[in-house]
Amino acid sequence: MASSATTSSGATGTGDTAVIQSRGSKLIDVSVSGVVSGDTVTAERSPDGGTTWYVIETYTDDAQRVLQSGSFKDHRLQRTAHTGGGTVIMTIRAGNAY
């Protein structure tokens, strides 16, 4: 699994996902753009290799965030709603470990 992922879509519906492994990084960089009214993107993390996912934050507007990875390795951005009014671009990247 990669340490950086980007996905974009203009289609309506749900399911577009950008997934990474933090690989020892303590910080996760998140970027969400192109969000319009009715769109929802969640930042999530998994303790078990992607079987179970827990929501960290929910975005209904464009966002640039740095999140703590904690003891979790797997992280993703999940588009949970999209009206199709534009193209949502989601980028998630493991930051520097320190």
Sequence and secondary structure as in RCSB ss.txt:
>XXXX:A:sequence
MASSATTSSGATGTGDTAVIQSRGSKLIDVSVSGVVSGDTVTAERSPDGGTTWYVIETYTDDAQRVLQSGSFKDH
RLQRTAHTGGGTVIMTIRAGNAY
>XXXX:A:secstr
  SEEEEEE SSSS  EEEEE TT SEEEEEEE   TT EEEEEEESSTTSS EEEEEESS EEEEEE TT  EE
EEEEEE  SSS EEEEEEE    
